[in-house]
Amino acid sequence: MVYTDAFGPAALIGRARAVPLRSMGTVLPPFNPSMAEIFEAPAELPAWLSQEDLDYHVAQFKNNGFRGGVNWYRNLERNWALTPQLADAKFTQPAHFIAGAEDDVLLYVPDWAEIMPTHFEDLRRTRLIEGAGHWLMLEKPQETADEILLFLASVKDS
């Protein structure tokens, strides 16, 4: 299954490409489908998401929508245009990158692991946690907490 992501992180660096998504089972037709048309509803909720939590978030989205989150992506080009002084800037503070090994976002830029360190002066660690996707802190809370504590210890010791 492929989905052409022309607006995700790949587009920011001119690498928009077809992205395979593990959660999709068939090739998308050439139209603008809704999320309900793209993803199949799971037979049961994952262990990290209770029905109560899901109901709460659904109610919040019904009340407020997701305009703020979507507007961030809609405004990316303008943000770049307004901050040309940041084009070659590097993060100077200590950093520690943690992601789920199964996070589809990592597929947006296939060589992210080689590119990312060039944007940091002090990238102390990169860790992919197996068995987790995009919602790492919910899917693997203990492993995520362990990585954060490891990072904090490294900052304290420096």
VEXTINU-272650 format. One line per 5 residues: number of its first residue (from 1); their letters; for each residue x, y, z of N, C-alpha, C, O. Coordinates in Angstrom, 1 decimal, padded with zeros to 4 digits. Each point is the difference from the previous one (the first is absolute). Layout:
REM residues N
NUM = A = X Y Z X Y Z X Y Z X Y Z | ...
This chain:
REM residues 158
1 = MVYTD = 000.8 -001.2 000.0 -000.8 001.2 000.0 000.9 001.2 000.0 001.0 000.1 000.7 | -001.3 000.9 -001.5 000.7 001.2 000.0 -000.9 001.2 000.1 -001.2 000.0 -000.5 | 001.6 001.1 001.1 -000.7 001.2 000.1 001.0 001.1 -000.3 001.1 000.0 000.6 | -001.5 000.9 -001.5 000.9 001.1 -000.4 -000.1 001.1 001.0 -001.1 000.6 000.1 | 002.2 -000.4 000.6 000.0 001.0 001.1 000.6 001.3 -000.6 001.3 000.1 000.1
6 = AFGPA = -002.0 000.8 -000.6 000.5 001.2 -000.6 000.1 001.1 001.1 000.6 001.1 -000.3 | -001.1 -001.3 001.5 000.0 001.1 001.0 000.7 -000.3 001.3 000.0 000.8 000.9 | 000.5 -002.0 -000.8 000.7 -000.4 001.2 001.4 000.5 000.0 000.4 000.8 -000.8 | 000.4 -001.3 001.8 001.4 000.5 000.1 000.8 -000.2 -001.3 000.9 000.8 -000.2 | -001.2 -001.8 -000.5 000.8 -000.2 -001.3 -000.2 001.2 -000.9 001.0 000.3 -000.7
11 = ALIGR = -002.2 000.2 000.6 -000.2 001.2 -000.9 000.9 001.2 000.4 000.3 000.8 -000.8 | 000.0 -000.7 002.1 000.7 001.1 000.5 001.4 000.0 -000.6 000.6 001.1 -000.2 | 000.0 -002.2 -000.1 001.3 000.0 -000.5 000.0 -000.5 -001.5 001.0 -000.5 -000.5 | -002.1 000.6 -000.1 -000.1 -000.3 -001.5 000.0 -001.5 -000.3 000.5 -000.3 -001.1 | -000.9 -000.5 002.0 000.1 -001.5 -000.3 -001.4 -000.6 000.1 -000.1 -001.2 000.4
16 = ARAVP = -000.9 001.9 -000.8 -001.4 -000.6 000.1 000.1 -001.3 -000.8 000.5 000.0 -001.2 | -001.0 -001.1 001.7 000.1 -001.3 -000.6 -001.2 -000.9 000.4 -000.7 000.4 000.9 | 000.6 -001.5 -001.5 -001.0 -001.0 000.4 000.5 -000.6 001.3 001.1 -000.5 000.0 | -002.0 000.5 001.0 000.4 -000.6 001.3 -000.8 -001.2 000.3 -001.2 000.0 000.0 | 001.8 -001.2 000.2 -000.7 -001.2 000.4 -000.5 000.2 001.4 000.8 000.3 000.9
21 = LRSMG = -002.1 -000.6 -000.7 -000.5 000.0 001.4 -000.5 -001.3 000.4 -000.8 -000.6 -000.8 | 001.3 000.0 001.9 -000.3 -001.3 000.4 -001.5 -000.2 000.3 -000.5 -001.1 -000.1 | -000.2 002.2 000.4 -001.4 -000.2 000.5 -000.9 000.0 -001.2 -001.2 -000.2 000.2 | 001.6 000.4 -001.4 -000.9 000.0 -001.2 000.1 -001.3 -000.7 001.1 -000.5 -000.2 | -002.2 000.0 -000.3 000.0 -001.2 -000.7 -000.1 000.0 -001.5 000.3 -001.0 -000.6
26 = TVLPP = -000.8 002.1 000.1 -000.2 000.0 -001.5 000.5 001.4 -000.5 000.1 000.9 000.7 | 000.1 -000.9 -002.0 000.5 001.2 -000.6 -001.1 001.1 -000.1 -001.2 -000.3 -000.3 | 001.5 001.5 000.7 -001.0 001.1 000.0 -000.4 000.3 -001.4 000.8 000.1 -000.9 | -002.1 000.2 000.8 -000.5 000.5 -001.3 000.5 001.4 -000.2 000.3 000.7 001.0 | -000.3 -000.2 -002.2 000.4 001.4 -000.3 -001.0 001.1 000.4 -000.5 000.7 -000.8
31 = FNPSM = 000.2 -000.6 002.1 -000.9 001.0 000.5 000.5 000.3 001.4 000.9 -000.6 000.5 | -001.6 001.6 000.1 000.4 000.5 001.3 -000.8 -000.8 001.1 -001.1 000.6 000.4 | 001.5 -001.7 000.0 -000.8 -000.8 001.0 000.0 000.5 001.4 000.9 000.7 000.4 | -001.9 -001.0 000.3 000.0 000.4 001.5 000.8 -001.1 000.7 000.3 -001.0 -000.5 | 000.0 001.3 001.8 000.8 -000.9 000.8 -000.9 -001.3 000.1 000.6 -001.1 000.1
36 = AEIFE = -001.9 001.2 000.1 -000.8 -001.2 000.1 000.0 -000.9 -001.2 -000.1 -001.2 000.1 | 000.4 001.8 -001.3 000.1 -000.8 -001.2 001.4 -000.6 -000.2 000.1 -001.0 -000.7 | 000.9 001.5 001.4 001.3 -000.5 -000.1 000.3 -001.1 001.0 000.6 -001.0 -000.4 | -001.0 001.2 001.6 000.4 -000.9 001.1 -001.2 -000.9 000.4 -001.1 000.5 000.1 | 001.4 -001.8 000.1 -001.0 -000.9 000.5 -000.2 000.2 001.5 001.0 000.2 000.7
41 = APAEL = -002.2 -000.2 -000.2 -000.2 000.0 001.5 000.5 -001.3 000.6 -000.2 -001.1 -000.5 | 001.0 001.2 001.5 000.5 -001.2 000.7 -001.1 -000.8 000.6 -001.0 000.6 000.5 | 001.2 -001.9 -000.4 -001.0 -000.9 000.7 -000.1 000.3 001.4 -001.0 -000.1 000.6 | 002.2 000.5 000.0 000.0 000.4 001.5 001.0 001.1 000.2 000.9 000.2 -000.8 | -001.0 000.6 001.8 000.9 001.0 000.3 001.3 -000.6 000.5 000.1 -001.0 000.6
46 = PAWLS = 001.0 001.7 -000.9 001.3 -000.4 000.5 000.1 000.1 001.5 -000.8 000.7 000.6 | 001.6 -001.5 000.0 000.1 000.0 001.5 000.3 001.4 000.6 -000.4 000.2 001.1 | 001.0 000.6 -001.8 000.4 001.3 000.5 -001.1 001.1 -000.1 000.2 001.1 000.4 | -001.4 -001.5 -001.0 -001.0 001.0 -000.2 -001.3 -000.6 000.6 -000.6 -000.9 -000.6 | 000.1 001.6 001.6 -001.3 -000.5 000.6 -001.2 000.6 -000.7 000.2 001.0 -000.7
51 = QEDLD = -001.3 -001.6 000.8 -001.2 000.5 -000.6 -000.3 001.4 000.5 -000.5 000.9 -000.7 | 000.7 -000.7 002.0 -000.3 001.2 000.7 000.9 001.1 -000.6 -000.4 001.1 -000.3 | 001.7 -001.4 000.1 000.9 001.0 -000.7 -000.4 000.3 -001.4 000.0 001.2 -000.4 | -000.3 -002.2 -000.3 -000.5 000.2 -001.4 -001.2 000.9 -000.1 -000.1 000.9 -000.8 | -000.9 -001.2 001.7 -001.2 000.8 000.0 000.3 001.4 000.4 -000.6 000.9 -000.6
56 = YHVAQ = 001.5 -000.6 001.5 000.3 001.3 000.4 000.6 000.8 -001.2 -000.4 001.1 -000.3 | 001.4 -001.7 -000.4 000.6 000.6 -001.2 -001.0 000.3 -001.1 000.1 001.0 -000.7 | -001.0 -002.0 000.5 -001.0 000.2 -001.1 -000.9 001.2 000.4 -000.3 000.8 -000.9 | -000.1 -000.7 002.1 -000.8 001.1 000.5 000.7 001.4 -000.2 -000.6 000.9 -000.5 | 001.9 -000.9 000.8 000.8 001.2 -000.2 000.1 000.4 -001.5 -000.1 001.2 -000.3
61 = FKNNG = 000.4 -002.2 -000.5 000.0 000.3 -001.4 -001.3 000.5 -000.6 -000.1 000.8 -000.9 | -001.0 -001.4 001.4 -001.3 000.4 -000.4 -000.3 001.5 000.4 -000.6 000.7 -000.8 | 001.1 -000.3 002.0 -000.2 001.3 000.5 000.9 001.0 -000.7 -000.4 001.1 -000.4 | 001.6 -001.4 000.2 001.1 000.9 -000.4 000.6 -000.2 -001.3 000.7 000.9 -000.6 | -000.9 -002.1 000.0 000.7 -000.3 -001.2 001.5 -000.2 000.1 000.4 -000.1 001.1
66 = FRGGV = 000.3 000.2 -002.2 001.4 -000.2 000.1 000.7 001.1 -000.8 001.1 -000.2 -000.6 | -001.8 001.4 000.5 000.5 001.1 -000.7 001.4 000.4 000.4 000.9 000.3 -000.9 | -000.6 -000.2 002.2 001.4 000.4 000.4 001.0 -000.9 -000.5 001.0 000.5 -000.6 | -001.1 -001.8 000.7 000.9 -000.9 -000.5 000.2 000.0 -001.5 001.1 000.0 -000.5 | -002.2 000.2 -000.2 000.1 000.0 -001.5 000.6 001.4 -000.4 000.7 000.0 -001.0
71 = NWYRN = -001.0 001.0 001.7 000.5 001.3 -000.4 001.5 000.1 000.1 000.6 000.7 -000.8 | 000.0 -001.4 001.7 001.4 -000.1 000.1 000.6 -000.4 -001.4 001.0 000.6 -000.5 | -001.5 -001.7 000.0 000.5 -000.5 -001.3 -000.4 000.9 -001.2 000.8 000.2 -000.9 | -001.9 000.4 001.0 -000.4 001.0 -001.0 000.9 001.2 -000.1 000.2 000.6 -001.0 | 000.4 -000.3 002.1 000.8 001.2 000.1 001.5 -000.2 -000.1 000.8 000.9 000.2
76 = LERNW = -000.4 -002.1 -000.5 001.5 -000.3 000.0 000.7 000.8 -001.0 001.1 000.5 000.4 | -001.6 -000.3 -001.6 000.8 000.8 -001.0 000.1 001.4 000.5 001.1 000.6 -000.2 | -002.1 000.0 000.8 000.1 001.3 000.5 001.0 000.1 001.2 000.8 000.9 000.0 | -000.8 -001.9 000.8 001.0 000.0 001.1 001.4 000.0 -000.5 000.9 000.7 000.5 | -000.6 -001.5 -001.6 001.3 000.0 -000.6 000.3 001.3 -000.6 001.2 000.5 000.2
81 = ALTPQ = -002.1 000.2 -000.8 000.2 001.3 -000.7 000.3 001.0 001.1 000.8 001.0 -000.3 | -001.4 -001.0 001.4 000.2 001.0 001.1 001.2 -000.2 000.8 000.4 000.9 000.7 | 000.3 -002.1 -000.9 001.2 -000.3 000.9 001.2 -000.4 -000.9 000.5 -001.0 000.3 | -000.1 001.8 -001.3 001.1 -000.4 -000.8 001.3 -000.1 000.8 000.9 -000.8 -000.4 | -000.8 001.5 001.5 001.2 000.0 000.8 000.2 -001.4 000.7 001.1 -000.3 000.5
86 = LADAK = -002.1 -000.5 -000.5 000.1 -001.4 000.6 000.3 -001.1 -001.0 000.1 -001.1 000.3 | 000.1 001.5 -001.6 000.2 -001.0 -001.1 001.2 -000.9 000.3 -000.1 -001.2 -000.2 | 001.2 001.7 000.7 001.2 -000.9 000.3 000.2 -000.1 001.5 001.1 -000.5 000.4 | -002.0 000.9 000.4 000.2 -000.1 001.5 000.0 -001.4 000.4 -000.7 -000.9 -000.5 | 001.4 000.7 001.6 000.0 -001.4 000.7 -000.6 000.2 001.4 000.1 001.1 000.6
91 = FTQPA = -000.7 -002.2 -000.1 -000.4 000.0 001.4 001.2 -000.1 000.8 000.9 -000.8 -000.2 | -000.8 001.7 001.2 001.2 000.1 000.8 -000.1 -000.7 001.3 001.0 -000.3 000.7 | -002.2 000.1 -000.2 -000.2 -000.6 001.3 000.1 -001.5 -000.1 -000.1 -000.6 -001.1 | 000.4 -000.1 002.2 000.1 -001.4 -000.1 -001.3 -000.6 -000.5 -001.1 000.5 000.3 | 001.2 -001.6 -001.1 -001.2 -000.7 -000.5 000.1 -001.5 000.0 001.1 -000.5 000.1
96 = HFIAG = -002.2 -000.1 -000.1 -000.1 -001.5 000.1 -001.3 -000.3 -000.8 -001.1 000.3 000.3 | 001.3 -001.0 -001.4 -001.1 -000.4 -000.9 -000.6 -001.4 000.3 000.8 -000.9 000.0 | -002.1 000.9 000.2 -000.6 -001.3 000.3 -001.2 -000.1 -000.9 -000.8 000.9 -000.2 | 000.6 -002.1 -000.4 -001.1 -000.2 -000.9 -000.4 -001.5 000.0 000.8 -000.8 000.4 | -002.0 000.5 -000.7 -000.4 -001.4 -000.2 000.5 -000.5 -001.3 000.0 000.7 -001.0
101 = AEDDV = 000.6 -001.9 001.1 000.6 -000.6 -001.2 -001.0 -000.2 -001.2 000.4 -000.1 -001.1 | -001.7 000.0 001.5 -001.0 -000.2 -001.0 -000.8 001.3 -000.3 -001.1 -000.1 -000.6 | 001.7 001.2 000.9 -000.7 001.3 -000.3 000.1 000.3 -001.5 001.2 000.1 -000.5 | -002.3 000.0 -000.2 000.0 000.2 -001.4 000.7 001.4 -000.4 000.4 000.1 -001.1 | -000.4 000.8 002.0 000.6 001.3 -000.3 001.5 -000.1 -000.3 000.5 000.8 -000.8
106 = LLYVP = 000.1 -001.8 001.4 001.5 -000.3 -000.3 000.2 -000.3 -001.5 001.1 000.2 -000.5 | -002.2 -000.6 -000.2 000.1 -000.4 -001.4 000.0 001.2 -000.9 000.3 -000.1 -001.2 | -000.7 001.3 001.7 -000.1 001.2 -000.8 001.3 000.4 -000.6 000.1 000.4 -001.2 | 000.9 -000.6 002.0 001.4 000.3 -000.5 000.8 -001.2 000.3 000.5 -000.2 001.1 | -000.3 -000.7 -002.1 000.7 -001.3 000.3 001.4 000.1 000.6 000.4 -000.9 000.8
111 = DWAEI = 000.3 002.0 -001.1 001.4 000.1 000.6 000.0 001.0 001.1 001.0 000.6 000.3 | -002.1 -000.6 000.5 -000.1 001.0 001.1 001.1 -000.3 001.0 000.5 001.0 000.6 | -000.1 -002.2 -000.3 001.0 -000.3 001.0 001.4 000.5 -000.4 000.8 000.3 000.9 | -000.5 -000.1 -002.1 001.2 000.7 -000.4 -000.1 001.5 000.0 001.0 000.7 000.3 | -002.2 -000.2 -000.7 -000.2 001.4 -000.1 -000.1 000.7 001.3 000.6 001.0 000.3
116 = MPTHF = -001.4 -001.6 000.6 -000.4 000.7 001.3 001.2 000.4 000.8 000.0 001.1 000.5 | 001.0 -001.9 -000.3 001.1 000.4 000.9 000.7 001.3 -000.5 000.7 000.7 000.8 | -000.8 -000.4 -002.1 000.7 001.2 -000.5 -000.7 001.3 000.4 000.5 001.0 -000.2 | -001.7 -001.1 000.8 -000.7 001.1 000.4 000.1 000.3 001.5 -000.7 000.9 000.6 | 001.6 -001.7 000.1 000.2 000.2 001.5 001.4 000.1 000.3 000.9 -000.6 -000.6
121 = EDLRR = -000.6 001.5 001.6 001.4 000.0 000.5 000.3 -001.0 001.0 001.1 -000.4 000.3 | -002.2 -000.1 000.4 000.2 -000.9 001.1 -001.2 -001.0 000.0 -000.7 -000.1 001.0 | 000.7 -000.7 -002.0 -001.0 -001.1 000.0 000.6 -001.2 000.7 000.9 -000.7 -000.5 | -001.3 000.4 001.7 000.6 -000.9 000.9 -000.4 -001.5 -000.3 000.8 -000.9 000.2 | -002.0 000.7 -000.7 -000.5 -001.3 -000.3 -001.1 000.0 -000.9 -000.9 000.9 000.0
126 = TRLIE = 000.8 -002.0 -000.8 -001.2 -000.2 -000.9 -000.4 -001.4 000.4 000.8 -001.0 -000.1 | -002.1 000.8 000.4 -000.5 -001.3 000.4 -001.4 -000.3 -000.7 -000.9 000.8 000.2 | 000.9 -001.9 -000.9 -001.3 -000.5 -000.5 -000.5 -001.1 000.9 000.7 -000.9 000.2 | -001.9 001.0 000.3 -000.6 -001.0 000.9 -000.8 -000.9 -000.8 -001.0 000.4 -000.6 | 001.4 -001.7 000.6 -000.7 -001.0 -000.7 -001.4 -000.2 000.5 -000.3 000.1 001.2
131 = GAGHW = -000.7 -000.5 -002.1 -001.3 -000.3 000.4 -000.9 001.3 000.2 -001.1 -000.1 000.6 | 001.6 001.2 -001.0 -000.7 001.3 000.2 -000.1 000.7 -001.3 000.9 000.0 -000.8 | -002.0 000.8 000.7 -000.2 000.8 -001.2 000.1 001.5 000.4 000.9 000.4 000.8 | -001.8 000.4 -001.3 000.1 001.5 000.2 -000.4 000.4 001.4 000.5 001.0 000.4 | -001.3 -001.7 000.3 -000.4 000.4 001.3 000.8 -000.7 001.1 -000.5 -000.7 000.9
136 = LMLEK = 001.8 000.9 -001.0 001.0 -000.7 000.8 -000.3 000.0 001.5 000.1 -001.0 000.7 | -000.4 002.2 -000.2 -000.2 000.1 001.5 -001.2 -000.7 000.5 -000.1 -000.3 001.2 | -000.9 000.0 -002.1 -001.1 -000.8 000.4 000.2 -001.5 -000.3 -000.4 -000.9 000.8 | 001.2 000.6 -001.9 000.2 -001.4 -000.3 001.1 -000.7 000.8 -000.1 -001.2 000.4 | 001.1 002.0 000.0 001.1 -000.5 000.8 000.4 001.0 001.0 001.1 000.5 000.0
141 = PQETA = -002.0 -000.3 001.0 000.3 001.0 001.0 001.3 -000.2 000.9 000.7 000.9 000.2 | -000.5 -002.1 000.2 001.2 -000.3 000.8 001.3 000.2 -000.8 000.9 000.7 000.5 | -000.8 -001.2 -001.7 001.2 000.2 -000.8 000.2 001.5 -000.4 001.1 000.5 000.0 | -002.2 000.2 -000.2 000.1 001.5 -000.3 000.5 000.7 001.3 000.9 000.8 -000.1 | -001.5 -001.1 001.2 000.5 000.6 001.3 001.5 -000.3 000.2 000.7 000.9 000.5
146 = DEILL = -000.3 -002.2 -000.7 001.4 -000.3 000.2 000.9 000.8 -000.9 001.1 000.4 000.5 | -001.5 -000.2 -001.7 000.9 000.8 -000.9 000.0 001.5 000.4 001.1 000.6 000.0 | -002.2 -000.1 000.5 000.0 001.4 000.5 000.9 000.1 001.2 000.8 001.0 000.1 | -000.9 -001.9 000.8 000.9 000.0 001.2 001.4 -000.1 -000.4 000.9 000.6 000.6 | -000.6 -001.5 -001.5 001.4 -000.1 -000.5 000.5 001.3 -000.5 001.2 000.4 000.3
151 = FLASV = -002.0 000.3 -001.1 000.4 001.3 -000.6 000.2 001.0 001.2 001.0 000.7 000.0 | -001.9 -000.6 000.9 000.1 000.9 001.1 001.2 -000.2 000.8 000.7 000.9 000.4 | -000.3 -002.2 -000.2 001.2 -000.3 000.8 001.2 000.5 -000.8 001.0 000.4 000.6 | -001.0 -000.6 -001.9 001.2 000.4 -000.8 000.1 001.6 000.0 001.1 000.5 000.0 | -002.2 000.2 000.1 000.1 001.4 000.1 000.5 000.5 001.3 000.8 000.9 000.1
156 = KDS = -001.3 -001.6 001.0 000.4 000.3 001.3 001.5 -000.2 000.2 000.7 000.8 000.7 | -000.2 -001.9 -001.3 001.4 -000.3 000.1 001.0 000.9 -000.8 001.2 -000.1 000.1 | -001.8 000.9 -001.0 000.9 000.8 -000.9 000.2 001.4 000.5 000.7 000.8 -000.6
